[in-house]
Amino acid sequence: MTSPVRLDLADRLIVLRRLDRFRKWRSLDDQRFCRCCHKFISGRQIEVIEGTKDEDFHLACPTTDCSSSMEDWVYPGEIVQPPDRWRRVVRVVDKDGERFIVCVKSQAYSRRRLSQQVVFGSRSAA
């Protein structure tokens, strides 16, 4: 793997804003939660790697042996809802780690009666 490029702070923020098409960067102190290594990272920590012929730079998680990409870096507190016909799993990521809330529709579900059974499960970040 190529070693990280050293950029001054203004250039680093410009590169983050240009390359991260999934989320906005207001400053280098903005934090993201890496879904692969379960760590919080800031714009200052993200590694800017010199790219190949097709790209100038790419971004890498600073955690050793983490192979995540920008798609895996979510805002702290961001809720991710995977599509599912029979149940909805809501993933909540905050400073305490991540939690999953599972909402299972009952068999008696109707438009008049919006009863749902809620089951809480958690998996905290290491």
C-alpha positions as CSV (number, residue, x, y, z in Angstrom):
1,M,0.0,0.0,0.0
2,T,1.2,3.5,-0.8
3,S,2.0,5.7,2.1
4,P,-0.3,8.6,3.0
5,V,0.3,12.0,1.4
6,R,1.0,15.0,3.6
7,L,-1.3,17.9,2.9
8,D,-1.8,21.2,4.7
9,L,-5.2,21.5,6.5
10,A,-6.9,23.6,3.8
11,D,-6.0,21.2,1.0
12,R,-7.0,18.2,3.1
13,L,-10.5,19.6,3.6
14,I,-10.8,20.3,-0.1
15,V,-9.8,16.7,-0.9
16,L,-12.3,15.3,1.6
17,R,-15.1,17.4,0.2
18,R,-14.3,16.5,-3.4
19,L,-13.9,12.8,-2.9
20,D,-16.6,12.0,-0.4
21,R,-19.7,12.0,-2.5
22,F,-21.8,10.4,0.3
23,R,-21.6,12.9,3.1
24,K,-20.7,16.5,3.6
25,W,-17.5,17.7,5.4
26,R,-17.8,21.1,7.2
27,S,-14.4,20.9,8.9
28,L,-11.6,18.5,9.6
29,D,-13.0,18.0,13.1
30,D,-16.2,16.4,11.7
31,Q,-16.4,12.8,12.8
32,R,-17.6,9.6,11.1
33,F,-18.2,6.1,12.4
34,C,-16.5,3.4,10.5
35,R,-18.9,0.4,10.1
36,C,-16.0,-2.0,9.4
37,C,-13.7,-1.3,12.4
38,H,-16.3,0.3,14.7
39,K,-14.2,3.3,15.4
40,F,-14.9,7.0,15.3
41,I,-12.6,8.9,12.9
42,S,-12.2,12.6,12.1
43,G,-11.2,14.3,8.9
44,R,-7.8,15.0,10.4
45,Q,-7.2,11.2,10.9
46,I,-8.5,10.0,7.5
47,E,-5.5,9.0,5.3
48,V,-5.2,10.6,1.9
49,I,-3.4,8.1,-0.4
50,E,-1.9,9.0,-3.8
51,G,-3.9,7.3,-6.4
52,T,-3.3,5.4,-9.6
53,K,-3.2,6.9,-13.1
54,D,-7.0,7.1,-13.2
55,E,-7.4,9.0,-9.9
56,D,-5.4,11.7,-8.1
57,F,-6.1,10.5,-4.5
58,H,-8.3,8.1,-2.5
59,L,-9.2,8.1,1.1
60,A,-8.5,5.3,3.7
61,C,-9.5,4.6,7.2
62,P,-6.6,5.3,9.6
63,T,-7.2,2.0,11.6
64,T,-4.7,-0.7,10.8
65,D,-5.9,-3.4,8.5
66,C,-9.3,-1.7,8.0
67,S,-10.4,-2.1,4.4
68,S,-13.4,0.3,4.6
69,S,-14.3,2.9,2.0
70,M,-16.1,6.2,2.2
71,E,-19.5,4.3,1.9
72,D,-18.8,2.7,5.2
73,W,-18.2,6.0,7.1
74,V,-21.5,7.2,8.5
75,Y,-22.4,10.3,10.6
76,P,-22.5,9.7,14.3
77,G,-26.2,9.1,15.1
78,E,-27.0,8.2,11.5
79,I,-29.9,5.7,11.1
80,V,-29.5,3.1,8.5
81,Q,-32.6,1.1,7.5
82,P,-32.1,-1.9,5.3
83,P,-35.1,-2.8,3.1
84,D,-37.0,-5.8,4.3
85,R,-40.6,-6.9,3.6
86,W,-41.4,-8.5,6.9
87,R,-39.5,-6.5,9.4
88,R,-37.6,-3.3,9.7
89,V,-34.2,-3.2,11.4
90,V,-33.1,0.3,12.4
91,R,-29.4,0.7,13.0
92,V,-28.5,3.6,15.3
93,V,-24.9,4.6,15.6
94,D,-23.9,7.1,18.4
95,K,-21.0,7.7,20.7
96,D,-21.8,4.6,22.7
97,G,-21.4,2.3,19.7
98,E,-24.2,0.8,17.6
99,R,-27.6,-0.5,18.4
100,F,-30.2,-2.4,16.3
101,I,-33.9,-1.9,16.9
102,V,-36.0,-4.6,15.2
103,C,-39.7,-3.8,14.5
104,V,-41.6,-6.9,13.6
105,K,-45.1,-6.6,12.1
106,S,-47.7,-8.7,13.8
107,Q,-49.8,-11.1,11.8
108,A,-52.9,-9.0,12.6
109,Y,-51.4,-5.9,10.9
110,S,-54.0,-3.8,9.2
111,R,-54.4,-0.1,8.2
112,R,-56.8,0.4,11.1
113,R,-54.7,-1.2,13.8
114,L,-51.0,-0.2,13.6
115,S,-49.8,-2.6,16.3
116,Q,-46.2,-3.6,16.1
117,Q,-44.1,-5.7,18.4
118,V,-40.7,-4.0,19.1
119,V,-37.8,-6.2,20.0
120,F,-34.6,-4.5,21.2
121,G,-31.2,-6.0,20.5
122,S,-27.8,-4.4,20.8
123,R,-24.3,-4.9,19.7
124,S,-21.9,-2.5,21.1
125,A,-18.7,-1.4,19.5
126,A,-15.5,-2.9,20.7
